[in-house]
Amino acid sequence: MYSYNQFVLNNGLRVIHLEDKTRTTIVLNTLYNVGARDENDRRTGFAHLFEHLMFSGSKNVEVFDKEVEEAGGQNNAFTNNEITNYYLVMPKENVETAFWLESDRMLELNINEKSLSVQQGVVVEEFKQRCFNAPFGLLWHHIRSLVYKESPYRWPTIGLNFHHVEDAKIEDVRAFYDMYYCPQNAIISVVGDITLEETRNLSEKWFGDIPTGEKTDRFLPLEPLQTEARTETITANVPLDAVYKA
C-alpha cells in the first residue's frame, strides 16, 4: 500500500510526493486546473492551444525538448475538458533539471508572434485532420451540442471552430496564460526514489518565488433540465451508416 505526502508552498502551489525506491526514474507531473470548460463559446480551443505553446520555450529555456532529451528524459502532455496535464520523466541524477524546466515555463512562457503563429498552424491542422479528414470526425461536436445547451461541455477539447484558434490575438493568449498558468492553479506530483525533504527543498528552490497569480472561479452555468429526447440526422460522406446513442 502506497502512502503519499502533500504540502503547499506559500504561493499556493500544491505538491504531492510519493517515494518509491524501486524506480530508477523520477516523474514530475504538473496539473493545471484549466481545460475546455474554462473557455467561452467565442474563444474555444485555447486550453488545447496551450498544450502546444508550453513547449515553445520560456525565459531561460530556448528549446524545451532539447533540454529534456539531453538530460536523458522524456515528456508529454494532454488536455481534456477539466485539466491540462504535463509530465516529465527523468533519471534520478537529473531530477533538478525537471524542476528547473517546469518552473521556468510556469514563471515566464515565451509567448510571441512567431511562437504563437507556429502553434496556431499545428493546432488548426490537427483540427482539420481529426474533424474533417476522418469519417465521423465531427461526431462529438454533434453529440455534445445535443446533450448540452448552456454548459461549456457542449464543445470538445479541440474546440468548436478552428477559426477561434486561427484568429487568436496575442493579448488574448497572454491573458489566458496569466489567468490559469500560476502556482495557485496548479498541482505538482513527484514520484520516484526521492525523499520528502529533497522534494520540499527542490520545490521551494524552483517554484517558491513564482508569483501566486489570481484566484480563478471555475463557474459552470446551470444546464436546463432535459425533458424530451433529442435527435439529429447528419448526411455526410462516410463509408457506412451509423447510429449513436448517448
Residue pairs with C-beta under 8 A, 6 or more apart in sequence:
2 18
2 20
3 18
4 16
4 17
4 18
5 16
5 17
5 18
5 196
5 199
6 14
6 15
6 16
6 17
7 14
7 15
7 17
7 200
8 14
8 15
9 15
9 183
9 203
9 204
9 207
9 208
10 208
11 183
11 184
11 207
11 208
11 209
11 210
11 211
11 212
11 213
12 182
12 183
12 184
12 212
12 213
13 183
13 184
13 186
13 187
13 188
13 203
13 207
13 210
14 186
14 187
14 188
15 187
15 188
15 189
15 190
15 199
15 200
15 203
16 187
16 188
16 189
16 190
17 189
17 190
17 191
17 194
17 196
17 199
17 200
18 189
18 190
18 191
19 192
19 193
19 194
19 195
19 196
20 191
20 192
20 193
21 193
22 193
23 191
23 192
23 193
24 91
24 92
24 193
25 73
25 89
25 90
25 91
25 92
25 192
26 89
26 90
26 91
26 92
26 95
26 98
26 190
26 191
26 192
26 193
26 194
27 87
27 88
27 89
27 90
27 189
27 190
27 191
27 192
28 87
28 88
28 90
28 95
28 98
28 99
28 102
28 188
28 189
28 190
29 85
29 86
29 87
29 88
29 188
29 189
29 190
29 191
30 85
30 86
30 87
30 102
30 106
30 186
30 187
30 188
31 83
31 84
31 85
31 86
31 186
31 187
31 188
31 189
32 83
32 84
32 85
32 86
32 180
32 181
32 185
32 186
33 82
33 83
33 180
33 185
33 186
33 187
33 216
33 218
34 47
34 50
34 83
34 84
34 180
34 181
34 185
34 216
35 47
35 79
35 80
35 81
35 82
35 83
35 84
35 157
36 44
36 45
36 47
36 48
36 79
36 80
36 81
36 152
36 153
36 155
36 156
36 157
36 159
37 81
37 82
37 151
37 152
37 153
37 218
37 220
38 47
38 152
38 180
38 216
38 218
39 45
39 46
39 47
39 152
39 155
39 159
40 152
41 152
41 154
41 155
41 160
42 164
43 164
43 168
43 172
44 155
44 159
44 160
44 161
44 164
45 123
45 127
45 157
45 158
45 159
45 160
45 162
45 164
45 165
46 164
46 165
46 168
46 172
46 173
46 176
47 79
47 84
47 157
48 79
48 123
48 157
48 158
48 159
48 165
49 119
49 120
49 123
49 165
49 168
49 173
50 79
50 84
50 176
50 177
50 181
51 77
51 78
51 79
51 84
52 119
52 122
52 123
53 109
53 111
53 115
53 116
53 119
53 173
53 177
54 64
54 77
54 86
54 105
54 109
55 64
55 65
55 77
56 64
56 109
56 110
56 111
56 115
56 118
56 119
57 63
57 64
57 110
57 115
58 64
58 104
58 105
58 107
58 108
58 109
58 110
59 104
59 107
59 108
59 110
60 104
61 67
61 101
61 104
61 105
64 75
64 101
64 105
65 75
67 97
67 101
68 74
68 75
68 88
68 90
68 97
68 101
71 90
71 91
71 94
71 97
71 98
72 90
72 91
72 94
73 88
73 89
73 90
73 91
73 94
73 97
73 98
74 88
74 89
75 86
75 87
75 88
75 89
76 86
76 87
77 84
77 85
77 86
77 87
78 84
78 85
79 85
79 157
80 157
81 152
81 153
81 156
81 157
86 102
88 98
88 101
88 102
90 97
90 98
92 192
92 193
92 194
95 192
95 194
95 202
96 202
96 206
99 202
99 203
99 205
99 206
99 207
100 206
102 188
102 206
103 206
103 207
103 210
106 181
106 182
106 183
106 186
106 207
106 210
107 210
109 177
109 181
111 170
111 173
111 174
111 177
112 170
113 170
116 168
116 170
116 173
120 165
120 166
120 168
123 162
123 165
124 162
124 165
124 166
126 158
127 158
127 159
127 162
127 165
128 162
130 137
130 158
131 137
131 138
131 141
131 158
131 162
132 138
135 238
135 239
136 238
136 242
138 234
138 236
139 244
140 156
141 155
141 156
141 160
142 232
142 234
143 244
143 246
144 153
144 154
144 155
144 156
145 154
145 155
146 230
146 231
146 232
146 246
147 153
147 154
147 230
147 246
148 154
148 223
149 223
149 224
150 221
150 222
150 223
150 224
151 220
151 221
151 223
152 220
159 165
178 213
178 214
179 213
179 214
179 216
180 216
181 213
182 210
182 211
182 212
182 213
182 214
183 207
183 210
183 211
183 212
183 213
184 212
184 213
184 214
184 215
184 216
185 213
185 216
188 203
188 207
190 199
190 203
